[in-house]
Structure formats: structure tokens, C-alpha cells
Amino acid sequence: GRRCCCPTWGLSSGEPRPCLKINVKVRDGRRAAIFAQQWADEWFGSVEGGKDSMRFGLKTPVQLQKTPTGVIFKFRPLGTLPGREFQDLQDGGVELVAEEPSRGGKPRLRAKRCAYGFKTVVKENSERALIQKFKDDWYAAGL
């Protein structure tokens, strides 16, 4: 895939790309990852499938999994059978990842598409709602 070099928040337009144009330089990558994880727990961690997320415009419920560098949200369409394993969800998703560059650059926080199975329609509206909520809360926290 192509590397993201986007300086601002937002979503790519046109052909689906792995990058969702979140590429923000941060002071501390570890702190950014912890913020993303805690934010995900607050908004999506209480209910399998993230039913409460619909209140801020997310059209498709999500399920999350923390990673050492952030969090992965996978879309879990209504009607998905209970007990379906996280790794088996292939209806798309968004990964927030805090990266520490290896060549002395500044740490950054990125969002990228993930878990899109073959011929799965990109859920741009749900991606946009998720990223907008994260962006608003990120800036409100003064990070």
C-alpha cells in the first residue's frame, strides 16, 4: 500500500486507500496510544458491537481490540451472530496507531483502514463519524 504523508485530519476521497489521513505529530507516542485506548473504552468498550456508538452518527456498530500501539475498531454489522471472533470480522475497520519513527523523527498518530475482506464496501460514513469524534475529543483534551 501507499504511505500516508497527509498533514491534516480528514478522509481520503476517490479510490479507497489504506490511509485515512490522520497523521498527527505527537509529543509522546506511548501517551497517544494510551489516549486512543482509553477513548475507545469510553465510547465503545461497554457493549459488544458498540451499540451506543450510533448516537454520534456511526452507522455500523464496532467492536474494538487494544494493541500495544493503539486500538483496532472492526465494523460489526447489525445481525452479526453473537460469539463471532474479533479476528474473523472482515467487514472493514479503522486502526489508530501511535508510531515511533526509527530514524529520529517525531512520533505520530495515524489512522488506517483494516479488515476489509474481498469485495467489502468501504464504510466511509462510519469511518468519517468515528474519526471526527476522535478528532474532536483529541483536540478537546489539548493533545
C-alpha positions as CSV (number, residue, x, y, z in Angstrom):
1,G,0.0,0.0,0.0
2,R,0.9,3.6,-0.3
3,R,2.4,5.5,2.6
4,C,0.5,8.3,4.1
5,C,2.1,11.8,4.1
6,C,-1.1,13.7,4.9
7,P,-0.5,16.7,7.1
8,T,-4.1,17.1,8.4
9,W,-7.1,15.2,9.7
10,G,-9.7,14.0,7.3
11,L,-10.6,11.2,4.9
12,S,-9.2,10.4,1.5
13,S,-11.5,10.8,-1.4
14,G,-11.8,8.8,-4.5
15,E,-10.2,5.3,-4.6
16,P,-10.1,3.6,-1.2
17,R,-6.6,3.7,0.3
18,P,-5.3,2.2,3.5
19,C,-4.7,5.7,5.0
20,L,-7.5,7.8,6.4
21,K,-5.4,11.0,6.6
22,I,-4.9,11.1,10.3
23,N,-1.2,11.8,10.5
24,V,-0.6,14.0,13.5
25,K,2.8,14.6,15.1
26,V,2.6,13.9,18.8
27,R,4.9,14.6,21.7
28,D,4.8,11.1,23.1
29,G,3.8,8.1,21.1
30,R,3.1,5.9,24.1
31,R,0.8,8.6,25.6
32,A,-1.1,8.9,22.3
33,A,-1.6,5.2,22.2
34,I,-2.9,5.2,25.8
35,F,-5.3,8.1,25.0
36,A,-6.6,6.2,22.0
37,Q,-7.2,3.0,24.1
38,Q,-8.9,4.9,26.9
39,W,-11.1,6.8,24.4
40,A,-12.1,3.6,22.7
41,D,-13.0,2.0,26.0
42,E,-15.1,5.0,27.0
43,W,-17.1,5.1,23.8
44,F,-17.1,1.5,22.6
45,G,-16.0,-0.8,25.3
46,S,-19.2,-1.3,27.2
47,V,-21.3,-3.2,24.7
48,E,-20.2,-5.9,22.2
49,G,-20.8,-4.4,18.8
50,G,-20.7,-0.8,20.2
51,K,-24.5,-0.3,20.1
52,D,-24.1,3.1,21.9
53,S,-21.9,4.4,19.2
54,M,-24.9,5.1,17.0
55,R,-25.6,8.2,18.9
56,F,-22.9,10.2,17.2
57,G,-23.5,9.2,13.7
58,L,-21.7,5.8,13.3
59,K,-24.0,3.8,11.0
60,T,-22.3,0.4,11.7
61,P,-21.6,-0.8,15.2
62,V,-18.0,-1.6,16.0
63,Q,-16.0,-3.9,18.2
64,L,-12.6,-3.0,19.5
65,Q,-9.3,-4.6,20.4
66,K,-6.4,-2.8,22.0
67,T,-2.9,-3.2,20.6
68,P,0.4,-2.2,22.1
69,T,0.4,0.9,19.9
70,G,-3.2,1.9,19.9
71,V,-6.6,0.3,19.1
72,I,-8.3,-1.5,16.2
73,F,-12.0,-0.9,15.6
74,K,-13.8,-3.5,13.4
75,F,-17.2,-3.0,12.0
76,R,-19.8,-5.4,13.2
77,P,-22.9,-5.0,11.1
78,L,-26.3,-5.4,12.7
79,G,-27.2,-9.1,12.5
80,T,-23.7,-10.4,13.0
81,L,-24.0,-13.6,15.0
82,P,-23.0,-13.3,18.7
83,G,-19.8,-15.0,19.6
84,R,-18.1,-14.3,16.2
85,E,-14.4,-13.9,16.9
86,F,-12.8,-10.5,16.5
87,Q,-10.2,-11.9,14.1
88,D,-13.0,-13.2,11.9
89,L,-14.7,-9.9,11.4
90,Q,-13.9,-8.8,7.7
91,D,-16.4,-6.0,7.2
92,G,-13.8,-3.3,7.5
93,G,-12.4,-1.3,10.3
94,V,-10.1,1.5,11.4
95,E,-6.8,1.2,13.3
96,L,-5.5,4.1,15.4
97,V,-1.8,3.5,15.7
98,A,0.9,5.6,17.5
99,E,4.2,5.2,15.8
100,E,7.7,5.9,17.0
101,P,9.9,6.5,13.9
102,S,13.1,4.6,13.8
103,R,15.2,7.4,12.2
104,G,14.9,10.1,14.9
105,G,11.7,11.7,13.5
106,K,8.8,12.8,15.7
107,P,6.2,10.3,16.9
108,R,2.9,10.4,15.2
109,L,-0.6,9.1,15.4
110,R,-2.2,7.6,12.3
111,A,-5.5,6.1,11.3
112,K,-5.7,3.4,8.6
113,R,-8.2,1.1,7.1
114,C,-8.1,-2.5,8.1
115,A,-10.0,-5.8,8.0
116,Y,-11.7,-5.2,4.6
117,G,-12.5,-8.5,3.1
118,F,-12.7,-9.2,-0.6
119,K,-15.4,-7.0,-2.3
120,T,-16.4,-5.4,1.0
121,V,-17.8,-1.9,0.5
122,V,-15.8,0.8,2.3
123,K,-17.8,2.3,5.1
124,E,-16.8,5.9,4.5
125,N,-19.6,7.4,6.5
126,S,-18.9,5.2,9.6
127,E,-15.2,5.9,9.2
128,R,-15.8,9.6,9.0
129,A,-18.0,9.6,12.1
130,L,-15.5,7.6,14.1
131,I,-12.6,9.8,13.1
132,Q,-14.5,13.0,13.6
133,K,-15.5,12.0,17.1
134,F,-11.9,11.0,17.9
135,K,-10.5,14.2,16.4
136,D,-13.0,16.4,18.4
137,D,-12.1,14.6,21.7
138,W,-8.3,14.7,20.9
139,Y,-8.4,18.5,20.4
140,A,-10.7,19.0,23.4
141,A,-8.1,17.1,25.5
142,G,-5.4,19.6,24.3
143,L,-3.2,17.0,22.8
